[in-house]
Amino acid sequence: MTSVQKLSRIILICHQAERLAEFYIRAFGFGCIGGSPKSDPGFAELIGLANGQVQLTTLRLGNQVIALAEPQPPGCSYPLDVPGWDPRFQHFAIVVSDVTAAYANLQALPNWTAISRDGPQVLPASSGGVTAFKFRDPEGHPLEMLAFEPGARPAHWAFRSANLYLGIDHSAVSVADTGRSVAFYSRLGLARTVSSLNIGREQEELDNLLGAVVEVTALAPPTQAVPHVELLCYRGSFDRRQLLTNRNDVAATQLVFEVEADALDAIVALNRDTTISSSTTAESGRLRVLLRDPDGHLLCLEAALQSSQPTNQQEMP
């Protein structure tokens, strides 16, 4: 069966999309796609606001895209201090070429909050050997700044090597059971690419979590290295009761996966118990289906445009 082709974008629900867009532009050099925010009645229906409205602001960094969705009526704000092991936790990682310069630029901006203690942390080789820093944007979405060691940067980032901000490497979701989540994402067509057990003082500082031990598993579509999905399974006696977000809550981040148009029904049939809504976009007519993974994270499966139809970036999401 044909499956997911790529992780096409990440959608962040927010209360003030234009103000949040300004943060991403100033902090990481994102560029705005399509100018002013656009209304998307189909997306409002997808998140359960049949009589509501959603304004979408779409941003690009390199080849990666995020969309800031401002729903009316708004949902709840992002809960304060959600720890990394909480099933609601989800971040995406922005790759930088110079972590010192990128961190200094971030420090000069207001309204974000740190998750990591004592600035960027250099992880040991057993944990990937990267330098990382976790924080929250002005509306509370967790983010990660990520830098590879000199000479160890993956080839897919080489084309932007002269830039300070390279693009989005992955979106990480906290899970209770790695095996269960791998099985679920495998049904969508994502395959395990690498895994590690991250432990030690640096991981504790990065997560601001005493005794942090986290199993990290990367999953990707066969033809796309970035952005990919990373599963974070923290070991320990945590209360992982699933606390589902409403679809218009700020914590209700969506990962949008593109699938071939004739494969969408088959994928939904394999995941019927996790499908929560479907819709069509007003302009392109492409079908969209919303699922929850085993830990409640929201995934949007979107049928690809037929090859005869030109891709219009302004239609996203």
DONU-898840 format. One record per residue (C-alpha): residue in three letters; x, y, z; residue number from 1. Coordinates in steps of 0.02 Angstrom, whole numbers. Layout:
NODE, ALA, X, Y, Z, NUM
...
END
This chain:
NODE, MET, 0, 0, 0, 1
NODE, THR, 62, 174, -40, 2
NODE, SER, 87, 273, 119, 3
NODE, VAL, 143, 440, 187, 4
NODE, GLN, 256, 534, 66, 5
NODE, LYS, 319, 673, 178, 6
NODE, LEU, 291, 777, 333, 7
NODE, SER, 239, 933, 240, 8
NODE, ARG, 217, 1058, 382, 9
NODE, ILE, 183, 1086, 566, 10
NODE, ILE, 29, 1183, 623, 11
NODE, LEU, 36, 1281, 786, 12
NODE, ILE, -128, 1338, 862, 13
NODE, CYS, -110, 1511, 937, 14
NODE, HIS, -207, 1659, 1006, 15
NODE, GLN, -114, 1798, 913, 16
NODE, ALA, -43, 1730, 750, 17
NODE, GLU, 30, 1891, 681, 18
NODE, ARG, 121, 1932, 843, 19
NODE, LEU, 188, 1754, 854, 20
NODE, ALA, 242, 1761, 671, 21
NODE, GLU, 346, 1914, 711, 22
NODE, PHE, 437, 1814, 845, 23
NODE, TYR, 481, 1674, 724, 24
NODE, ILE, 538, 1799, 593, 25
NODE, ARG, 650, 1892, 714, 26
NODE, ALA, 713, 1742, 812, 27
NODE, PHE, 748, 1621, 669, 28
NODE, GLY, 734, 1710, 503, 29
NODE, PHE, 570, 1631, 446, 30
NODE, GLY, 489, 1711, 295, 31
NODE, CYS, 302, 1738, 272, 32
NODE, ILE, 215, 1645, 130, 33
NODE, GLY, 68, 1729, 47, 34
NODE, GLY, 69, 1895, 137, 35
NODE, SER, -78, 1930, 253, 36
NODE, PRO, -168, 1794, 354, 37
NODE, LYS, -297, 1692, 259, 38
NODE, SER, -462, 1622, 316, 39
NODE, ASP, -486, 1433, 299, 40
NODE, PRO, -664, 1374, 336, 41
NODE, GLY, -613, 1195, 295, 42
NODE, PHE, -480, 1196, 430, 43
NODE, ALA, -604, 1269, 554, 44
NODE, GLU, -719, 1122, 517, 45
NODE, LEU, -574, 1000, 533, 46
NODE, ILE, -539, 1057, 711, 47
NODE, GLY, -722, 1053, 761, 48
NODE, LEU, -770, 1235, 737, 49
NODE, ALA, -911, 1214, 612, 50
NODE, ASN, -975, 1389, 648, 51
NODE, GLY, -806, 1463, 692, 52
NODE, GLN, -664, 1541, 595, 53
NODE, VAL, -477, 1513, 578, 54
NODE, GLN, -349, 1636, 513, 55
NODE, LEU, -188, 1555, 450, 56
NODE, THR, -15, 1632, 436, 57
NODE, THR, 110, 1521, 344, 58
NODE, LEU, 298, 1535, 370, 59
NODE, ARG, 447, 1453, 286, 60
NODE, LEU, 625, 1420, 342, 61
NODE, GLY, 730, 1340, 205, 62
NODE, ASN, 625, 1197, 136, 63
NODE, GLN, 519, 1177, 293, 64
NODE, VAL, 350, 1256, 330, 65
NODE, ILE, 249, 1297, 485, 66
NODE, ALA, 76, 1373, 493, 67
NODE, LEU, 8, 1478, 636, 68
NODE, ALA, -178, 1449, 656, 69
NODE, GLU, -282, 1575, 754, 70
NODE, PRO, -455, 1503, 789, 71
NODE, GLN, -612, 1594, 841, 72
NODE, PRO, -674, 1549, 966, 73
NODE, PRO, -503, 1521, 1045, 74
NODE, GLY, -459, 1371, 1151, 75
NODE, CYS, -358, 1358, 1310, 76
NODE, SER, -183, 1430, 1326, 77
NODE, TYR, -35, 1313, 1330, 78
NODE, PRO, -24, 1237, 1506, 79
NODE, LEU, 119, 1305, 1610, 80
NODE, ASP, 274, 1197, 1637, 81
NODE, VAL, 219, 1040, 1546, 82
NODE, PRO, 370, 925, 1573, 83
NODE, GLY, 453, 826, 1434, 84
NODE, TRP, 378, 660, 1490, 85
NODE, ASP, 198, 726, 1484, 86
NODE, PRO, 98, 651, 1338, 87
NODE, ARG, 47, 828, 1287, 88
NODE, PHE, 228, 880, 1260, 89
NODE, GLN, 282, 911, 1080, 90
NODE, HIS, 420, 1019, 1010, 91
NODE, PHE, 506, 1050, 845, 92
NODE, ALA, 692, 1075, 823, 93
NODE, ILE, 770, 1216, 723, 94
NODE, VAL, 945, 1181, 656, 95
NODE, VAL, 1073, 1322, 673, 96
NODE, SER, 1250, 1334, 606, 97
NODE, ASP, 1318, 1436, 753, 98
NODE, VAL, 1231, 1401, 918, 99
NODE, THR, 1320, 1542, 1009, 100
NODE, ALA, 1259, 1674, 886, 101
NODE, ALA, 1084, 1600, 875, 102
NODE, TYR, 1067, 1591, 1065, 103
NODE, ALA, 1128, 1771, 1082, 104
NODE, ASN, 997, 1829, 957, 105
NODE, LEU, 861, 1735, 1052, 106
NODE, GLN, 916, 1812, 1217, 107
NODE, ALA, 893, 1986, 1144, 108
NODE, LEU, 707, 1952, 1112, 109
NODE, PRO, 568, 1965, 1242, 110
NODE, ASN, 429, 1849, 1301, 111
NODE, TRP, 505, 1676, 1273, 112
NODE, THR, 547, 1563, 1420, 113
NODE, ALA, 687, 1436, 1445, 114
NODE, ILE, 659, 1252, 1477, 115
NODE, SER, 844, 1204, 1482, 116
NODE, ARG, 954, 1257, 1626, 117
NODE, ASP, 1118, 1350, 1600, 118
NODE, GLY, 1101, 1381, 1413, 119
NODE, PRO, 1140, 1263, 1268, 120
NODE, GLN, 1200, 1089, 1317, 121
NODE, VAL, 1332, 986, 1226, 122
NODE, LEU, 1266, 808, 1228, 123
NODE, PRO, 1384, 659, 1229, 124
NODE, ALA, 1414, 556, 1072, 125
NODE, SER, 1298, 420, 1139, 126
NODE, SER, 1157, 549, 1136, 127
NODE, GLY, 1196, 613, 962, 128
NODE, GLY, 1341, 730, 1000, 129
NODE, VAL, 1237, 885, 961, 130
NODE, THR, 1221, 1050, 1054, 131
NODE, ALA, 1041, 1084, 1103, 132
NODE, PHE, 934, 1208, 1198, 133
NODE, LYS, 749, 1192, 1237, 134
NODE, PHE, 632, 1338, 1268, 135
NODE, ARG, 454, 1399, 1241, 136
NODE, ASP, 394, 1529, 1117, 137
NODE, PRO, 288, 1676, 1179, 138
NODE, GLU, 128, 1570, 1176, 139
NODE, GLY, 208, 1421, 1264, 140
NODE, HIS, 246, 1302, 1119, 141
NODE, PRO, 405, 1204, 1161, 142
NODE, LEU, 549, 1225, 1039, 143
NODE, GLU, 727, 1163, 1023, 144
NODE, MET, 882, 1246, 951, 145
NODE, LEU, 998, 1114, 877, 146
NODE, ALA, 1177, 1123, 813, 147
NODE, PHE, 1282, 981, 744, 148
NODE, GLU, 1466, 961, 782, 149
NODE, PRO, 1588, 1033, 651, 150
NODE, GLY, 1605, 906, 511, 151
NODE, ALA, 1457, 804, 573, 152
NODE, ARG, 1315, 905, 496, 153
NODE, PRO, 1204, 790, 390, 154
NODE, ALA, 1217, 816, 202, 155
NODE, HIS, 1037, 876, 186, 156
NODE, TRP, 1086, 1037, 278, 157
NODE, ALA, 1239, 1074, 171, 158
NODE, PHE, 1143, 1178, 43, 159
NODE, ARG, 1110, 1312, 176, 160
NODE, SER, 1277, 1298, 266, 161
NODE, ALA, 1312, 1485, 248, 162
NODE, ASN, 1151, 1529, 341, 163
NODE, LEU, 1135, 1546, 529, 164
NODE, TYR, 963, 1462, 530, 165
NODE, LEU, 954, 1307, 419, 166
NODE, GLY, 781, 1233, 440, 167
NODE, ILE, 674, 1114, 543, 168
NODE, ASP, 752, 946, 582, 169
NODE, HIS, 609, 856, 670, 170
NODE, SER, 455, 866, 779, 171
NODE, ALA, 472, 767, 940, 172
NODE, VAL, 322, 695, 1033, 173
NODE, SER, 322, 620, 1206, 174
NODE, VAL, 258, 441, 1211, 175
NODE, ALA, 222, 314, 1346, 176
NODE, ASP, 272, 158, 1248, 177
NODE, THR, 399, 162, 1107, 178
NODE, GLY, 347, -5, 1033, 179
NODE, ARG, 163, 44, 1027, 180
NODE, SER, 203, 210, 942, 181
NODE, VAL, 325, 132, 817, 182
NODE, ALA, 190, 9, 767, 183
NODE, PHE, 64, 150, 742, 184
NODE, TYR, 179, 260, 638, 185
NODE, SER, 237, 109, 538, 186
NODE, ARG, 58, 86, 478, 187
NODE, LEU, 71, 261, 405, 188
NODE, GLY, 233, 215, 316, 189
NODE, LEU, 363, 292, 431, 190
NODE, ALA, 517, 186, 467, 191
NODE, ARG, 638, 187, 613, 192
NODE, THR, 802, 269, 559, 193
NODE, VAL, 903, 290, 718, 194
NODE, SER, 881, 274, 906, 195
NODE, SER, 977, 316, 1064, 196
NODE, LEU, 961, 312, 1252, 197
NODE, ASN, 997, 488, 1316, 198
NODE, ILE, 1058, 495, 1495, 199
NODE, GLY, 1172, 599, 1604, 200
NODE, ARG, 1195, 774, 1673, 201
NODE, GLU, 1181, 857, 1502, 202
NODE, GLN, 1012, 777, 1469, 203
NODE, GLU, 953, 830, 1642, 204
NODE, GLU, 1004, 1009, 1606, 205
NODE, LEU, 926, 1005, 1432, 206
NODE, ASP, 758, 943, 1495, 207
NODE, ASN, 765, 1027, 1666, 208
NODE, LEU, 723, 856, 1736, 209
NODE, LEU, 822, 773, 1875, 210
NODE, GLY, 872, 596, 1829, 211
NODE, ALA, 812, 611, 1649, 212
NODE, VAL, 828, 449, 1550, 213
NODE, VAL, 746, 459, 1379, 214
NODE, GLU, 735, 335, 1237, 215
NODE, VAL, 740, 433, 1073, 216
NODE, THR, 678, 350, 914, 217
NODE, ALA, 680, 438, 745, 218
NODE, LEU, 549, 391, 615, 219
NODE, ALA, 543, 455, 437, 220
NODE, PRO, 456, 425, 271, 221
NODE, PRO, 566, 323, 152, 222
NODE, THR, 607, 471, 39, 223
NODE, GLN, 620, 615, 164, 224
NODE, ALA, 753, 640, 297, 225
NODE, VAL, 687, 806, 365, 226
NODE, PRO, 578, 853, 444, 227
NODE, HIS, 548, 685, 528, 228
NODE, VAL, 464, 626, 688, 229
NODE, GLU, 556, 585, 848, 230
NODE, LEU, 478, 484, 989, 231
NODE, LEU, 531, 533, 1165, 232
NODE, CYS, 498, 395, 1291, 233
NODE, TYR, 553, 447, 1465, 234
NODE, ARG, 590, 306, 1584, 235
NODE, GLY, 521, 322, 1760, 236
NODE, SER, 364, 314, 1864, 237
NODE, PHE, 270, 459, 1787, 238
NODE, ASP, 83, 489, 1788, 239
NODE, ARG, 54, 476, 1601, 240
NODE, ARG, -135, 483, 1600, 241
NODE, GLN, -186, 544, 1429, 242
NODE, LEU, -251, 722, 1444, 243
NODE, LEU, -321, 760, 1272, 244
NODE, THR, -316, 938, 1211, 245
NODE, ASN, -463, 1015, 1122, 246
NODE, ARG, -422, 1042, 939, 247
NODE, ASN, -425, 1232, 958, 248
NODE, ASP, -311, 1233, 1112, 249
NODE, VAL, -138, 1310, 1095, 250
NODE, ALA, -62, 1141, 1142, 251
NODE, ALA, -153, 1053, 998, 252
NODE, THR, -8, 1055, 875, 253
NODE, GLN, -37, 959, 713, 254
NODE, LEU, 87, 866, 604, 255
NODE, VAL, 26, 869, 423, 256
NODE, PHE, 76, 718, 320, 257
NODE, GLU, 51, 713, 132, 258
NODE, VAL, -12, 549, 57, 259
NODE, GLU, -55, 501, -120, 260
NODE, ALA, -237, 540, -157, 261
NODE, ASP, -286, 361, -195, 262
NODE, ALA, -205, 295, -34, 263
NODE, LEU, -297, 403, 93, 264
NODE, ASP, -449, 290, 111, 265
NODE, ALA, -340, 137, 138, 266
NODE, ILE, -236, 222, 273, 267
NODE, VAL, -394, 282, 362, 268
NODE, ALA, -465, 105, 355, 269
NODE, LEU, -311, 41, 448, 270
NODE, ASN, -330, 178, 579, 271
NODE, ARG, -518, 197, 590, 272
NODE, ASP, -519, 190, 780, 273
NODE, THR, -405, 343, 790, 274
NODE, THR, -489, 449, 655, 275
NODE, ILE, -582, 597, 730, 276
NODE, SER, -633, 708, 584, 277
NODE, SER, -617, 738, 398, 278
NODE, SER, -640, 888, 284, 279
NODE, THR, -600, 961, 113, 280
NODE, THR, -508, 1122, 78, 281
NODE, ALA, -613, 1255, -5, 282
NODE, GLU, -489, 1302, -141, 283
NODE, SER, -391, 1147, -192, 284
NODE, GLY, -522, 1017, -148, 285
NODE, ARG, -391, 901, -72, 286
NODE, LEU, -456, 786, 64, 287
NODE, ARG, -394, 797, 243, 288
NODE, VAL, -418, 677, 386, 289
NODE, LEU, -371, 707, 568, 290
NODE, LEU, -305, 566, 677, 291
NODE, ARG, -236, 550, 853, 292
NODE, ASP, -84, 441, 886, 293
NODE, PRO, -85, 323, 1036, 294
NODE, ASP, -34, 466, 1154, 295
NODE, GLY, -159, 592, 1086, 296
NODE, HIS, -47, 694, 970, 297
NODE, LEU, -141, 761, 819, 298
NODE, LEU, -94, 706, 643, 299
NODE, CYS, -174, 775, 484, 300
NODE, LEU, -165, 663, 330, 301
NODE, GLU, -186, 765, 173, 302
NODE, ALA, -210, 697, -2, 303
NODE, ALA, -76, 756, -123, 304
NODE, LEU, -128, 860, -272, 305
NODE, GLN, -137, 764, -434, 306
NODE, SER, 20, 784, -540, 307
NODE, SER, -78, 884, -669, 308
NODE, GLN, -120, 1015, -538, 309
NODE, PRO, 12, 1147, -501, 310
NODE, THR, 63, 1164, -320, 311
NODE, ASN, 15, 1332, -247, 312
NODE, GLN, 107, 1368, -86, 313
NODE, GLN, -24, 1497, -39, 314
NODE, GLU, -153, 1358, -21, 315
NODE, MET, -63, 1291, 133, 316
NODE, PRO, -123, 1231, 252, 317
END
